[in-house]
Each structure stands twice: as C-alpha cells, then as structure tokens.
Amino acid sequence: MIQIRPVSDLRNKFPEIEMLVNEGQPVYLTKNGYGAMVVLSLEEYASLVDNVEMKLDEADKMAETKEERLSHEDVFRNVRGAIHGK
C-alpha cells in the first residue's frame, strides 16, 4: 500500500516511518496537501542511482576515446527509439 503522510509525521512519528522505509516501502510526504518529498532507505536509493552512475562513468570513458559528439536531440531520439523498439 502506498504510504502518504504529512511532513510533520517525519518529526512526530519518525520510528513508524523508519520502520516502513526499512521494510523497503517509500514514504511520500506532503506539505499543505501537496507532494513535497519521498523518503527511501539508503539501499533503495542506491539501487535507483547505482546503475545510472555506472552508465555515466562508462559514457565519460567512451567520450575520452572518441571525437564524435551528439546533440541532445540525437541523444533523445536514440533513447526514444530504444524504448519504443525502433
């Protein structure tokens, strides 16, 4: 079940939120009824960003060895093509 809590719960009910986060559930915090932030465990956060960091490192190494540079339009066209199977 999605956990949506007011940001005040972070201060007032920290142990409860910590338990949910440690179980692998993200907790969505709201401020004045609007989404403000998401609380994740360090492990969940790392699983989201580690692959991106690795790919960025690979791209940096590749850029050092090649002269070719792509415009942002070309990059996004290639990504969209990969996502949509074109």
PyMOL commands that set and color helices and strands:
alter all, ss='L'
color gray80, all
select helices_A, chain A and resi 8-12+14-22+42-65+72-84
alter helices_A, ss='H'
color red, helices_A
select strands_A, chain A and resi 3-6+27-31+34-39
alter strands_A, ss='S'
color yellow, strands_A
deselect
rebuild
show_as cartoon
